[in-house]
Amino acid sequence: MSGRNILLVEGELLSRDLLSNHLKHSGFKVFAVESCAEAGKLVLQNRFLLAIINSQAGGRETTNLIARLRASEPDALVFLLCSQTLDAESRVRMNIHETILKPFRLEDVSVKIRHAIEIVSLRKALRKSAMRVHKLEEELRSFRSVEDEVKIPDLSQVELKKEPSPEDSAGRKKEKPAEGEPVAGGRDRESSGESKKFAGDETIEQIRKLDDLRKSGILTEDEFNTKKRELLKRI
């Protein structure tokens, strides 16, 4: 498991063996090497979330190794094994998380490593949560676009057809059409039937889209029923 891999770069054999054995007994898989050149080959073959590098390993080589570590694993944390503490600006410039001063106490090293693991775990959890939120936002935007397509107009703004007055109806005499003459209003009734059929098909399609919004949680059951009733009244 890459989360338990530790890269150890230490030129002093005694110090390297001491740290390596201690970390192995703590449950880590330790890759201990003498130089940055050897460590670079390991970075190509393995993933490391933690690394301990001796500052005497080489200035430019050390910087290049840290850059390769962070390129392969953005959340990787690097400890610099050195004889003096680095200021915050130097640590940021070198992408160093913290220093381990020599001579070191194994108990202090364990505490720092344990804290580093907690930081790495939190970073990964935050990254995963951010990706999940981004995905949900994308899905919500797609649902909103569907809702806009089936948006129901305000019925108060719809112009109602004026009904003829009783006087107009009474004053008009129905004339019998001449033989062979088409019945007045026949075509209108036919067109009206086609219009109602088209409106019915369109209304059914809108109700289906509203039902999709209800199933996805964007519309409540009451909102769905209200909009459905309004659509049916328009047929």
C-alpha positions in Angstrom: 0.0 0.0 0.0 1.6 3.3 -1.2 0.3 5.1 2.0 2.8 3.1 4.1 5.8 3.6 1.8 8.6 5.8 3.0 11.6 6.9 1.0 14.7 7.3 3.1 17.8 9.0 1.6 20.7 9.0 4.0 24.4 8.8 3.2 25.5 7.7 6.8 25.1 4.0 7.1 24.5 4.0 10.9 21.9 6.7 10.8 20.2 5.1 7.7 20.0 1.6 9.4 18.7 3.1 12.7 15.9 5.1 11.0 15.0 2.3 8.6 14.7 -0.4 11.3 12.7 1.9 13.5 10.2 2.8 10.7 9.9 -0.8 9.7 8.9 -1.8 13.3 6.3 1.0 13.2 4.6 -0.7 10.2 6.1 1.1 7.3 7.6 -0.2 4.1 11.0 1.6 4.0 13.0 2.2 0.8 16.4 3.2 2.1 19.1 4.3 -0.2 22.4 6.2 0.0 22.0 8.8 -2.8 19.5 10.9 -4.7 20.4 9.1 -7.9 19.3 5.8 -6.4 16.2 7.4 -5.0 15.2 8.8 -8.4 15.0 5.3 -9.8 12.7 4.2 -7.0 10.4 7.2 -7.6 9.9 5.9 -11.1 8.7 2.5 -9.9 6.9 3.4 -6.6 4.6 6.0 -5.1 5.7 7.7 -1.9 3.5 9.9 0.3 6.4 10.5 2.8 10.1 11.0 2.3 13.1 11.7 4.6 16.1 13.1 2.7 19.5 14.1 4.1 20.4 17.7 3.2 23.9 16.5 2.5 22.7 14.4 -0.4 23.3 17.3 -2.8 21.7 20.7 -3.3 20.5 20.5 -6.9 20.0 16.7 -6.8 17.9 17.1 -3.6 15.8 19.8 -5.2 15.2 17.7 -8.4 14.3 14.6 -6.3 11.7 16.6 -4.3 10.2 18.0 -7.5 9.9 14.5 -9.0 8.3 13.2 -5.8 5.7 16.0 -5.8 5.1 15.5 -9.6 4.2 11.8 -9.1 2.3 12.4 -5.8 1.0 16.0 -5.2 0.2 15.3 -1.6 3.7 13.9 -0.8 5.3 15.4 2.3 9.1 15.7 2.6 11.3 15.8 5.7 14.8 17.2 5.4 17.3 15.5 7.7 19.8 18.2 8.6 21.9 19.7 11.4 20.0 23.1 11.6 16.4 24.3 11.4 15.3 25.9 8.2 13.1 29.0 8.3 9.6 29.0 6.9 10.6 30.8 3.7 13.3 28.2 2.9 11.0 25.3 3.6 8.4 26.7 1.2 11.0 27.4 -1.5 12.3 23.8 -1.3 8.8 22.2 -0.8 9.9 20.9 2.5 7.2 20.0 5.1 9.5 19.9 8.1 13.0 19.3 9.3 14.4 16.4 11.4 17.4 17.7 13.3 20.5 15.5 13.8 21.2 14.0 16.2 17.6 12.9 16.3 15.4 11.0 18.9 13.4 8.2 17.4 10.4 9.1 19.5 10.4 12.6 18.0 10.6 11.1 14.5 7.6 8.9 15.2 5.5 11.8 16.3 6.4 13.9 13.2 5.7 10.9 10.9 2.4 10.3 12.6 1.3 13.9 12.2 2.4 13.8 8.5 0.2 10.8 7.8 -2.8 12.6 9.3 -2.2 15.6 7.1 -1.9 13.5 4.0 -5.1 11.6 4.8 -7.0 14.9 5.3 -5.7 16.3 2.0 -6.8 13.2 0.2 -10.3 13.3 1.8 -10.7 17.0 1.0 -9.6 16.4 -2.6 -12.1 13.6 -2.9 -14.9 15.7 -1.4 -14.1 18.6 -3.8 -14.4 16.2 -6.8 -17.7 14.9 -5.5 -19.1 18.4 -5.0 -18.0 19.4 -8.5 -19.7 16.3 -10.0 -23.0 17.1 -8.1 -22.9 20.7 -9.3 -22.6 19.5 -12.9 -25.6 17.1 -12.4 -27.6 19.9 -10.8 -26.9 22.3 -13.7 -28.1 19.6 -16.2 -31.4 19.2 -14.1 -31.9 22.9 -14.1 -31.7 23.1 -17.9 -34.4 20.5 -18.1 -36.6 22.4 -15.7 -36.2 25.6 -17.8 -37.4 23.7 -20.9 -40.7 22.7 -19.3 -41.3 25.9 -17.3 -45.0 26.6 -17.1 -46.1 30.1 -18.0 -48.0 32.3 -15.6 -51.7 31.5 -16.2 -52.7 35.0 -15.2 -50.9 36.3 -18.2 -52.7 34.1 -20.7 -55.3 36.0 -22.7 -58.7 34.3 -22.4 -60.9 34.0 -25.5 -64.0 36.3 -25.3 -67.3 34.4 -25.3 -70.1 35.8 -27.5 -72.9 37.6 -25.6 -76.4 36.1 -25.4 -77.7 38.9 -27.5 -75.3 38.2 -30.3 -76.2 34.5 -30.2 -79.9 35.3 -30.2 -79.7 37.8 -33.0 -77.9 35.5 -35.4 -80.1 33.2 -37.5 -78.8 30.0 -38.5 -79.0 29.6 -42.3 -79.3 26.3 -43.8 -76.4 25.8 -46.2 -77.2 25.3 -49.9 -77.1 21.9 -51.3 -73.5 20.9 -52.0 -72.2 23.9 -50.0 -69.7 22.9 -47.2 -71.0 23.3 -43.8 -69.8 26.5 -42.2 -67.2 26.0 -39.5 -66.5 22.4 -40.6 -62.9 23.2 -41.4 -62.6 25.2 -38.3 -63.7 22.3 -36.2 -61.3 20.0 -37.9 -58.4 22.5 -37.4 -59.5 22.9 -33.7 -59.3 19.1 -33.3 -55.8 18.9 -34.8 -54.7 21.8 -32.6 -56.0 20.1 -29.4 -54.3 16.9 -30.4 -51.0 18.7 -30.9 -51.4 20.5 -27.6 -52.2 17.2 -25.9 -49.1 15.6 -27.2 -47.0 18.6 -26.1 -48.6 18.5 -22.7 -47.9 14.8 -22.2 -44.2 15.4 -23.1 -44.0 18.2 -20.5 -45.6 16.1 -17.9 -43.0 13.4 -18.5 -40.2 15.9 -18.1 -41.8 17.1 -14.8 -41.9 13.5 -13.6 -38.2 13.2 -14.3 -37.6 16.3 -12.2 -39.7 14.8 -9.4 -37.8 11.5 -9.5 -34.5 13.4 -9.3 -35.6 15.4 -6.3 -35.8 18.8 -7.9 -39.6 18.9 -7.6 -41.6 17.8 -4.6 -44.7 15.6 -5.0 -47.0 18.5 -4.4 -45.2 20.8 -6.9 -45.4 18.0 -9.5 -49.1 17.5 -9.0 -49.9 21.3 -9.1 -47.9 21.8 -12.3 -49.5 18.7 -13.8 -53.1 19.9 -13.1 -52.2 23.3 -14.6 -50.9 21.6 -17.8 -54.0 19.4 -18.1 -56.3 22.4 -17.9 -54.7 23.8 -21.0 -55.7 20.9 -23.2 
